[in-house]
């Protein structure tokens, strides 16, 4: 089995379990009156996960290919993958490289521009664990793995170790598990990771380790959670949007605007290699961060529309898993089309949750199109995205689900949004 097949197999098995855990945890918290989850934030986290993981299927190919080329060209040793020690040592070395990858993701604007997506939620829960910009991260994380390729870590060991490291970190995104004594001192644990997501001065840029806290202790970045300083989650420059596309673009767009406003090309260039918040000496410094004024992102949303968005988001993970499962069987054009469809779905749902009635109407129009077009494609060709033939039962199920979703969308929209939607549709038809 090659490294891509190993990643795909594990993802197809584990991802459904993770998404199921999110929805169960969401329901339990709601039933108990806990505020760990907020509907719009949860939908946004899952939208980011689906959109970026869909493109991550494509980007992962590039990441593994680069690592394999480096391994074949520069490896100084040959590892026996039949030995369990090869896998254990490979996992340890990957965890060490992950520490530096993660740390640089906080300390360099160029890398923070993608990693910030994971920190953009002001809640801390299992949905936050899935808010990962996997597509863009695949484009630079391979750099930190090059020493492993030189040491001879086989590509399949590297691929599986990186996936295990990522999957391990799912369970530590929770407020339900308190401190775990000696375990907290040496391993990634919920308490340690709560600290990592904090914007408190004490907790800022701490606890980078994935599986082990050993590296943080060695390099002076370990900080325990304290009762007298409750963790406040998010970032110091919050995105304030439910649109998963803008969640990904907010920070890089802000950095581009900052660079454009600088007088010297030297400053524009070094901005990307400086820490977040850096300014040239003559520039006006950023206002001091005040924890007391750091509030959660809250906007009103009609309950019916909110539950519609959550229900539609719940249907996307199954399609994401399907894309991962068939990725090796279809061409890159089909993969790209499928990824674009899933991304468009996430963006439409995010726009439906906007404060702006105009944005909600536009989101509703996109939502209608993404429900109607695939249904028509199924009716005409009996094929789904990727060119896969469907049974008559599967085709009927897709058409019925699209019709039911369209009906539910019409009922969930407010009268002003429905009026704007009809106006948009009328202008599009006349054009």
C-alpha positions as CSV (number, residue, x, y, z in Angstrom):
1,X,0.0,0.0,0.0
2,X,1.4,3.4,-0.9
3,X,1.3,6.5,1.3
4,X,-1.6,8.1,-0.5
5,X,-3.7,4.9,-0.2
6,X,-2.8,4.6,3.5
7,X,-4.0,8.2,4.1
8,X,-7.2,7.7,2.2
9,X,-8.0,4.4,3.9
10,X,-7.5,5.9,7.4
11,X,-9.4,9.1,6.5
12,X,-12.4,7.1,5.1
13,X,-12.6,5.1,8.3
14,X,-11.9,7.9,10.9
15,X,-13.5,11.0,9.4
16,X,-17.2,9.7,9.7
17,X,-16.5,8.9,13.3
18,X,-15.1,12.4,14.0
19,X,-18.0,14.2,12.4
20,X,-20.5,11.9,14.2
21,X,-18.7,12.8,17.5
22,X,-19.1,16.5,16.7
23,X,-22.9,16.2,16.2
24,X,-23.3,14.0,19.3
25,X,-21.3,16.4,21.4
26,X,-23.2,19.4,20.0
27,X,-26.5,17.7,20.9
28,X,-25.4,16.8,24.4
29,X,-24.1,20.3,25.2
30,X,-27.4,21.8,23.9
31,X,-29.4,19.4,26.1
32,X,-27.3,20.2,29.1
33,X,-27.5,24.0,28.5
34,X,-23.7,24.2,28.1
35,X,-22.3,27.0,25.8
36,X,-19.3,25.1,24.4
37,X,-21.0,25.1,21.0
38,X,-22.9,27.9,19.1
39,X,-24.8,26.9,16.0
40,X,-23.4,29.4,13.5
41,X,-19.8,28.9,14.8
42,X,-20.2,25.1,14.5
43,X,-21.6,25.3,11.0
44,X,-18.7,27.5,10.0
45,X,-16.1,25.2,11.5
46,X,-17.6,22.2,9.7
47,X,-17.8,24.3,6.5
48,X,-14.1,25.2,6.7
49,X,-13.3,21.5,7.3
50,X,-15.3,20.3,4.3
51,X,-14.1,23.0,1.9
52,X,-10.4,22.8,2.8
53,X,-10.3,19.0,3.2
54,X,-11.9,18.7,-0.3
55,X,-9.0,20.7,-1.8
56,X,-6.6,19.0,0.6
57,X,-7.2,15.7,-1.3
58,X,-5.6,17.4,-4.3
59,X,-2.9,19.3,-2.3
60,X,-1.9,16.1,-0.4
61,X,-0.8,14.5,-3.7
62,X,1.7,17.4,-4.2
63,X,2.9,17.2,-0.6
64,X,3.5,13.4,-0.7
65,X,5.1,13.7,-4.2
66,X,7.6,16.4,-3.0
67,X,8.5,14.3,0.1
68,X,8.9,11.2,-2.1
69,X,11.2,13.0,-4.5
70,X,13.4,14.3,-1.6
71,X,13.5,10.9,-0.1
72,X,14.6,9.2,-3.3
73,X,17.2,11.9,-4.0
74,X,18.7,12.5,-0.5
75,X,18.0,9.6,1.9
76,X,21.2,8.5,3.6
77,X,19.7,5.4,5.2
78,X,17.3,2.6,4.3
79,X,14.6,1.8,6.9
80,X,12.9,-1.6,7.2
81,X,9.1,-0.9,7.3
82,X,8.5,-4.4,8.6
83,X,10.1,-3.4,11.9
84,X,7.8,-1.7,14.5
85,X,10.8,0.4,15.6
86,X,10.8,2.1,12.2
87,X,7.2,3.2,12.7
88,X,7.7,4.3,16.3
89,X,10.9,6.3,15.5
90,X,9.2,7.8,12.5
91,X,6.3,8.9,14.6
92,X,8.7,10.5,17.2
93,X,10.7,12.3,14.5
94,X,7.5,13.5,12.8
95,X,6.2,14.8,16.1
96,X,9.5,16.8,16.6
97,X,9.2,18.2,13.1
98,X,5.5,19.0,13.8
99,X,6.5,21.1,16.8
100,X,8.7,23.4,14.7
101,X,6.1,23.4,11.8
102,X,3.5,24.5,14.3
103,X,5.7,27.0,16.1
104,X,6.7,28.7,12.9
105,X,3.0,28.7,11.9
106,X,2.5,31.1,14.8
107,X,5.8,33.1,14.5
108,X,5.9,33.9,10.7
109,X,3.1,35.9,9.1
110,X,3.4,34.0,5.9
111,X,2.6,30.7,7.6
112,X,0.2,32.2,10.2
113,X,-1.9,33.4,7.3
114,X,-3.1,29.8,6.8
115,X,-2.7,28.4,10.3
116,X,-4.8,31.2,11.8
117,X,-7.9,29.5,10.3
118,X,-7.7,26.8,13.0
119,X,-7.6,29.5,15.7
120,X,-10.4,31.7,14.2
121,X,-13.2,30.2,16.3
122,X,-13.8,31.8,19.7
123,X,-15.2,28.5,21.0
124,X,-13.2,25.4,21.9
125,X,-14.8,22.1,21.0
126,X,-14.6,19.1,18.7
127,X,-15.8,21.2,15.7
128,X,-12.9,23.5,16.3
129,X,-10.6,20.5,15.9
130,X,-11.9,20.1,12.3
131,X,-11.4,23.8,11.4
132,X,-8.2,23.1,9.7
133,X,-6.9,24.7,6.5
134,X,-5.6,21.4,5.2
135,X,-5.3,22.5,1.5
136,X,-3.1,25.5,2.1
137,X,-1.1,23.9,4.8
138,X,-0.1,21.0,2.5
139,X,1.7,23.6,0.4
140,X,4.3,24.5,3.0
141,X,4.3,21.9,5.8
142,X,6.5,19.6,3.6
143,X,9.4,22.0,4.2
144,X,9.7,20.9,7.8
145,X,9.7,17.2,6.9
146,X,12.7,17.4,4.5
147,X,15.1,16.4,7.3
148,X,13.0,13.2,7.8
149,X,13.4,12.4,4.1
150,X,17.2,12.9,4.4
151,X,17.3,10.6,7.4
152,X,15.5,7.9,5.4
153,X,12.0,7.9,6.9
154,X,10.0,6.1,4.1
155,X,7.2,8.1,2.5
156,X,4.6,5.6,3.8
157,X,5.9,6.0,7.4
158,X,5.9,9.8,7.0
159,X,2.4,9.9,5.6
160,X,0.9,7.6,8.3
161,X,2.8,9.4,11.1
162,X,1.5,12.8,10.0
163,X,-2.0,11.5,9.8
164,X,-1.8,9.8,13.3
165,X,-0.4,13.0,14.7
166,X,-3.3,15.0,13.2
167,X,-6.0,12.4,14.3
168,X,-4.6,12.3,17.9
169,X,-5.2,16.0,18.3
170,X,-9.0,15.6,17.7
171,X,-9.8,14.5,21.2
172,X,-7.8,17.3,22.9
173,X,-10.2,20.0,21.6
174,X,-12.7,19.8,24.5
175,X,-13.6,21.6,27.7
176,X,-15.3,18.5,29.1
177,X,-12.0,16.9,30.2
178,X,-10.2,18.6,33.0
179,X,-6.5,18.2,34.1
180,X,-5.0,14.8,33.9
181,X,-2.1,15.0,36.3
182,X,1.2,13.5,35.1
183,X,-0.2,13.0,31.6
184,X,-0.5,16.8,31.1
185,X,3.2,17.2,31.9
186,X,4.4,15.1,29.0
187,X,1.6,14.6,26.5
188,X,-0.8,16.8,24.4
189,X,-3.9,16.9,26.5
190,X,-7.1,19.0,26.6
191,X,-5.8,21.3,29.3
192,X,-2.5,22.0,27.4
193,X,-4.4,22.6,24.1
194,X,-6.9,24.9,25.7
195,X,-3.9,27.0,26.7
196,X,-2.6,26.9,23.1
197,X,-5.9,28.4,21.8
198,X,-5.9,31.2,24.4
199,X,-5.5,34.9,23.6
200,X,-4.5,35.6,27.2
201,X,-1.0,37.1,27.5
202,X,0.2,34.3,29.7
203,X,-1.0,31.7,27.2
204,X,-0.1,33.3,23.9
205,X,2.1,31.1,21.6
206,X,2.5,28.3,24.0
207,X,2.1,24.4,23.9
208,X,2.8,23.7,20.3
209,X,3.4,20.0,20.7
210,X,1.1,17.5,18.9
211,X,1.4,14.3,20.8
212,X,4.3,15.2,23.1
213,X,4.8,18.2,25.4
214,X,8.5,17.1,25.6
215,X,9.5,19.6,22.9
216,X,7.7,22.5,24.6
217,X,9.5,21.8,27.8
218,X,12.8,21.5,26.0
219,X,12.4,24.8,24.1
220,X,10.7,26.9,26.7
221,X,7.2,27.1,25.3
222,X,5.3,25.1,27.8
223,X,2.6,26.8,30.0
224,X,0.1,25.0,32.3
225,X,-3.5,26.0,32.5
226,X,-4.4,28.1,35.6
227,X,-7.6,28.5,37.5
228,X,-6.9,32.2,38.2
229,X,-6.6,33.0,34.4
230,X,-9.4,31.3,32.5
231,X,-8.6,30.7,28.9
232,X,-10.3,33.0,26.3
233,X,-10.3,31.5,22.9
234,X,-9.9,32.9,19.4
235,X,-7.4,35.4,17.8
236,X,-6.5,39.0,18.7
237,X,-7.7,40.0,15.2
238,X,-11.0,38.1,14.9
239,X,-12.5,37.5,11.5
240,X,-16.2,38.2,12.5
241,X,-17.7,36.2,9.7
242,X,-19.5,32.9,9.2
243,X,-18.4,32.5,5.6
244,X,-15.7,29.8,5.5
245,X,-14.2,31.4,2.4
246,X,-13.6,34.7,4.2
247,X,-12.4,32.8,7.3
248,X,-9.6,31.5,5.0
249,X,-8.9,34.8,3.2
250,X,-9.3,37.3,6.1
251,X,-5.7,37.3,7.4
252,X,-3.8,37.0,4.0
253,X,-6.0,39.8,2.6
254,X,-5.3,42.0,5.7
255,X,-1.5,41.3,5.3
256,X,-1.7,42.3,1.6
257,X,-3.4,45.5,2.5
258,X,-0.8,46.3,5.2
259,X,2.0,45.6,2.7
260,X,0.4,47.8,0.1
261,X,0.3,50.7,2.6
262,X,4.0,50.5,3.4
263,X,6.4,53.0,1.8
264,X,9.4,50.7,1.4
265,X,9.6,47.5,-0.5
266,X,12.0,46.2,2.2
267,X,9.2,46.5,4.8
268,X,6.7,44.9,2.4
269,X,8.9,41.9,2.0
270,X,9.9,41.4,5.6
271,X,6.3,41.8,6.8
272,X,5.7,38.2,5.7
273,X,8.7,36.9,7.6
274,X,7.9,38.8,10.8
275,X,5.7,37.8,13.8
276,X,2.0,38.7,13.6
277,X,1.5,42.3,14.8
278,X,4.9,43.5,13.5
279,X,5.0,47.1,12.2
280,X,7.9,49.2,10.8
281,X,9.5,51.4,13.4
282,X,8.0,54.6,12.0
283,X,4.5,53.1,11.6
284,X,1.7,53.6,14.1
285,X,1.8,50.6,16.4
286,X,-1.3,48.5,16.9
287,X,-3.6,49.3,19.8
288,X,-2.8,47.4,22.9
289,X,-4.9,44.2,23.2
290,X,-7.4,44.3,26.0
291,X,-8.7,40.9,27.2
292,X,-11.7,42.6,28.8
293,X,-13.0,43.8,25.5
294,X,-12.4,40.5,23.7
295,X,-16.0,39.4,23.0
296,X,-17.4,36.4,21.2
297,X,-18.8,36.8,17.7
298,X,-22.5,36.8,18.0
299,X,-25.1,37.7,15.3
300,X,-28.9,37.1,15.2
301,X,-30.3,34.3,13.0
302,X,-33.8,33.0,12.6
303,X,-34.0,29.5,14.3
304,X,-35.5,27.8,11.2
305,X,-32.7,29.1,8.9
306,X,-30.1,28.1,11.5
307,X,-31.3,24.6,11.7
308,X,-31.6,24.4,7.9
309,X,-27.9,25.4,7.7
310,X,-26.9,22.8,10.3
311,X,-28.9,20.1,8.6
312,X,-27.3,20.8,5.2
313,X,-23.9,20.9,6.7
314,X,-24.5,17.5,8.2
315,X,-24.9,16.1,4.7
316,X,-21.6,17.4,3.4
317,X,-19.1,15.1,5.4
318,X,-20.5,12.0,3.7
319,X,-19.8,13.6,0.3
320,X,-16.3,14.6,1.5
321,X,-15.6,11.0,2.5
322,X,-16.9,9.8,-0.8
323,X,-14.5,12.1,-2.6
324,X,-11.6,10.8,-0.6
325,X,-12.6,7.2,-1.2
326,X,-12.8,7.6,-5.0
327,X,-9.9,10.2,-5.4
328,X,-7.5,7.5,-6.7
329,X,-10.1,6.4,-9.3
330,X,-10.9,9.7,-11.0
331,X,-8.9,12.4,-12.8
332,X,-7.8,15.7,-11.4
333,X,-10.5,17.5,-13.3
334,X,-13.2,15.4,-11.7
335,X,-11.5,15.8,-8.2
336,X,-11.4,19.6,-8.8
337,X,-15.1,19.7,-9.8
338,X,-16.1,17.7,-6.8
339,X,-14.0,19.9,-4.5
340,X,-15.5,23.1,-6.0
341,X,-19.0,21.7,-5.5
342,X,-18.3,21.0,-1.8
343,X,-16.7,24.4,-1.4
344,X,-19.6,26.2,-3.0
345,X,-22.0,24.4,-0.7
346,X,-20.0,25.5,2.4
347,X,-19.9,29.1,1.1
348,X,-23.6,29.2,0.3
349,X,-24.5,28.0,3.8
350,X,-22.1,30.5,5.4
351,X,-23.7,33.4,3.4
352,X,-27.2,32.2,4.6
353,X,-26.1,32.9,8.2
354,X,-24.9,36.5,7.4
355,X,-26.4,39.5,9.2
356,X,-27.0,41.1,5.9
357,X,-30.4,40.4,4.3
358,X,-28.8,41.0,0.9
359,X,-26.0,38.5,1.6
360,X,-28.6,35.9,2.8
361,X,-30.5,36.3,-0.4
362,X,-27.4,35.9,-2.5
363,X,-26.5,32.8,-0.4
364,X,-30.0,31.5,-1.0
365,X,-29.6,31.9,-4.8
366,X,-26.3,30.0,-4.7
367,X,-27.9,27.4,-2.5
368,X,-30.7,26.9,-4.9
369,X,-28.3,26.4,-7.8
370,X,-26.1,23.9,-5.9
371,X,-29.2,21.9,-5.1
372,X,-30.9,22.1,-8.5
373,X,-27.9,21.6,-10.9
374,X,-26.6,18.3,-9.5
375,X,-30.2,17.0,-9.3
376,X,-30.7,17.8,-13.0
377,X,-27.4,16.2,-13.8
378,X,-28.5,13.0,-12.1
379,X,-31.9,13.1,-13.9
380,X,-30.3,13.6,-17.3
381,X,-27.2,11.3,-17.0
382,X,-27.7,9.1,-14.0
383,X,-24.2,10.1,-12.9
384,X,-22.8,11.9,-9.9
385,X,-19.8,14.1,-9.7
386,X,-16.7,12.3,-10.8
387,X,-18.6,10.7,-13.6
388,X,-19.7,7.7,-11.4
389,X,-22.8,5.9,-12.6
390,X,-25.6,5.8,-10.1
391,X,-28.2,3.1,-9.4
392,X,-31.8,4.1,-10.0
393,X,-32.4,4.1,-6.2
394,X,-29.4,6.4,-5.5
395,X,-30.5,8.8,-8.3
396,X,-34.0,8.9,-6.9
397,X,-32.7,9.6,-3.4
398,X,-30.5,12.5,-4.6
399,X,-33.4,14.1,-6.5
400,X,-35.8,13.7,-3.5
401,X,-33.2,15.1,-1.1
402,X,-32.7,18.1,-3.4
403,X,-36.5,18.7,-3.6
404,X,-36.9,18.4,0.1
405,X,-34.0,20.8,0.7
406,X,-35.5,23.4,-1.7
407,X,-38.8,23.3,0.1
408,X,-37.1,23.6,3.5
409,X,-35.0,26.5,2.3
410,X,-38.1,28.4,1.0
411,X,-39.8,27.9,4.4
412,X,-36.7,28.9,6.4
413,X,-36.1,32.2,4.6
414,X,-37.6,35.4,5.9
415,X,-40.1,37.3,3.6
416,X,-37.5,40.0,2.8
417,X,-34.9,37.4,1.9
418,X,-37.4,35.6,-0.3
419,X,-38.3,38.9,-2.0
420,X,-34.6,39.7,-2.7
421,X,-34.1,36.1,-3.9
422,X,-36.9,36.4,-6.4
423,X,-35.5,39.8,-7.5
424,X,-32.0,38.3,-8.0
425,X,-33.5,35.4,-9.9
426,X,-35.5,37.7,-12.1
427,X,-32.5,39.9,-13.0
428,X,-30.5,36.7,-13.8
429,X,-33.2,35.4,-16.0
430,X,-33.6,38.6,-17.9
431,X,-29.8,38.8,-18.4
